Amino acid sequence: MIRSVAPGDLWSLRRKPRNQVMLYTDGLLAQAHRPAWCALHCMLQGNGRDRTTLITQERGTSAVVQSLGRSGRPEQDVVYLGTSGTRATRLPSDYDIWFRLLEQLCVHAGHAYVQRLYAAAPSQHTEVREIFRQLGFQAYTHTTILQLSGPDWDQRTTLAPMRMQARRDHWAVHKLYGVVTPHLVQHAEVRNARHWSLSLSPHFGRQRQVAWVLGPDDNLTSYLRLTSGVSGHVFSLMVRPDMRDQVVDVLRFGLAQLSDARPVYLVLREYQADLLEPCYALGFQPIGEQALLVKSMVVAVRRPLLVPTFEPGLEPRVIAPRISAAREDR
């Protein structure tokens, strides 16, 4: 039986699971996901658009799936799949249980008016990707996660003259996104200019975001976004195709803004493959690959373009105005 989280589930979620898959977003790279804390929020506030936790238990085996909402958007990211307890021979496999949980998660997302479900499935987990495929998720691009761990083979010290992103830059950043991003990805992500706005007052315990831009106000050439949390710093990058020689200087500028020893990550997509070599020269090394998946929860509704003038079976009724001479009714 699949149900919402109960108080008795919190202790089991704090234990080490027998099998788990973490589907990392930029936010989860910066701040580790805690299944027990997410379940506690769901128990107190209920499952909804902000977060969802679903649990099933059978013969000493429990499994959980969790998703997190995107701020200000009717969207959710599937972030965690886990199984705890003993493995019985006659019970379904972990992947079969996760399939049923994800299927019910799609139903809950529809009731919460979530329009799109996203998942960043690790490329090495082919079984997990097959589960998502059978549930209607489609891959729209792949990402490579790099970590700053190697030596800086590029010994230059020049920094790109970037400036802090302002409110007036939202549309220019969105225009740069349209230049560097394939149409298939744009259709899957459904972003607008407001997507690039940053929170001015981050809440306690949440990630801090900051961004810089390079170029004229109406024709930006580079965009660098930093998400910082207790687990590390995560950079995302956009560079206009004819300005790829700025990549090293742009990243070096971002690294110069850091003042601690937390891990530093960089997320690049497959259509940014030509940026990998400059990043390798700066000391970034690949640590994983992901397939970005999306499932649309809405369907098109057909409506007739021509509406009949009169409903069938009803006769039109026309009320003629009454015309009378002056003082006739007196």
Secondary structure, DSSP 8 states (H G I E B T S, - for coil): -EEE--TTHHHHHHS--SEEEE---HHHHHS---HHHHHHHHHHH-SSSSEEEEEEEETTEEEEEEEEE-TTSSEEEEEEEEEEE---TTS--HHHHHHHHHHHHHHHHHHTT--EEEEEEETT-HHHHHHHHHTT-EEEEEEEEEEE-S------------EE--GGGHHHHHHHHHHHS-HHHHHHH---GGGG---SS--TTS-EEEEEEES-TTS--EEEEEEEETTEEEEEEEE-GGGGGGHHHHHHHHHHT--S-S-EEEEEEGGGGGGHHHHHHHTEEEEEEEEEEEEE--------SS--SS-TT------------TT---
